[in-house]
Amino acid sequence: MKISEVSQKFNLTPVTLRYYEKVGLIPKVERKHGVRNYQEYDLNWINFIKCMRQVKIPVNDLVKYTKLFQQGTDTKKARREILVNELHKLEKQDESIQETIAKLKNKIALYDKGKIK
């Protein structure tokens, strides 16, 4: 799959895909005559990266994870630790968001009941 097709499929710019490759987030994209030829393996990485970036997981943390992954099964514990740490951060953010949603719903209900002018 060419970069333009991958770009459309994942709604990412070619510049972003090249950047991800440059920093090591997409390991070793195959090239034919200098043109990137993304395989299923690459698409799986892109899908994972996009998911993680949507919730603002830092590129540096993802690079660490990717490098560890490339080193093989001896790094399972370290990779798991990275994922667990990111999960805990997301859970804390979610708690904060849920509190804010509850406050907003309460405030809106007060408006609906005519208790706020």
C-alpha positions in Angstrom: 0.0 0.0 0.0 1.4 3.4 -0.9 1.8 6.3 1.5 -1.2 8.2 -0.1 -3.4 5.1 0.4 -2.3 4.7 4.0 -2.7 8.4 4.6 -6.3 8.2 3.5 -7.0 5.0 5.3 -5.9 6.3 8.7 -6.6 10.0 8.1 -3.0 11.0 8.7 -0.9 13.2 6.5 2.0 11.7 4.6 4.2 14.1 6.6 3.0 12.5 9.8 3.6 9.0 8.5 7.1 9.9 7.4 7.8 11.5 10.8 6.6 8.3 12.6 8.9 6.3 10.4 11.8 8.7 11.0 11.6 8.6 14.8 11.2 4.8 14.7 7.5 4.3 15.4 7.0 2.4 12.2 9.8 -0.1 12.0 11.4 -0.7 8.6 8.8 0.1 5.9 9.6 -1.8 2.8 10.6 0.3 -0.3 10.4 -0.5 -3.9 12.4 1.9 -6.1 12.4 4.4 -3.3 8.6 4.3 -2.9 7.2 3.1 0.5 5.2 -0.1 0.3 3.3 -0.5 3.5 2.5 -4.1 4.5 -0.1 -5.4 7.0 2.6 -5.4 9.7 3.1 -1.6 9.1 -0.6 -0.9 9.1 -1.0 -2.7 12.5 1.8 -0.4 13.9 0.1 2.7 12.4 -3.2 1.7 13.9 -1.7 1.2 17.3 0.2 4.5 17.1 -2.8 6.4 16.0 -4.9 5.0 18.9 -2.2 5.9 21.4 -1.7 9.4 20.0 -5.4 10.1 20.0 -5.3 10.0 23.8 -2.1 12.1 23.8 0.4 9.4 24.8 3.8 11.1 24.1 5.7 10.1 21.0 8.8 9.6 23.2 7.0 6.9 25.3 5.8 5.2 22.1 9.4 5.3 20.7 10.7 3.6 23.8 8.0 1.0 23.6 8.7 0.4 19.9 12.5 0.0 20.4 11.9 -2.4 23.2 9.5 -4.4 21.0 12.1 -4.7 18.3 14.6 -6.1 20.9 12.4 -9.1 21.4 10.7 -11.1 24.1 13.2 -10.3 26.8 11.7 -6.8 26.9 8.1 -8.0 27.6 8.2 -6.8 31.2 9.5 -3.3 30.3 6.9 -3.0 27.5 4.1 -4.0 29.8 5.2 -1.5 32.4 5.1 1.3 29.8 1.5 0.3 28.9 0.4 0.0 32.5 1.8 3.4 33.3 0.0 4.9 30.3 -3.2 3.1 31.3 -3.0 4.6 34.9 -2.6 8.1 33.5 -5.6 7.6 31.2 -7.7 6.3 34.1 -6.8 9.4 36.2 -7.8 11.6 33.3 -11.0 9.7 32.8 -11.9 10.2 36.5 -11.4 14.0 36.1 -13.4 14.1 32.9 -16.3 12.1 34.6 -16.3 14.5 37.5 -16.5 17.5 35.1 -19.3 15.8 33.1 -21.3 15.3 36.3 -20.8 18.9 37.3 -21.9 20.2 33.9 -25.0 17.9 33.9 -25.9 19.2 37.4 -25.5 22.8 36.3 -27.5 22.3 33.1 -30.3 20.6 35.2 -30.4 23.7 37.4 -30.8 25.9 34.3 -33.6 23.6 33.0 -35.4 23.7 36.4 -35.2 27.5 36.3 -33.1 27.7 39.4 -30.4 29.8 37.7 -31.2 33.1 36.1 
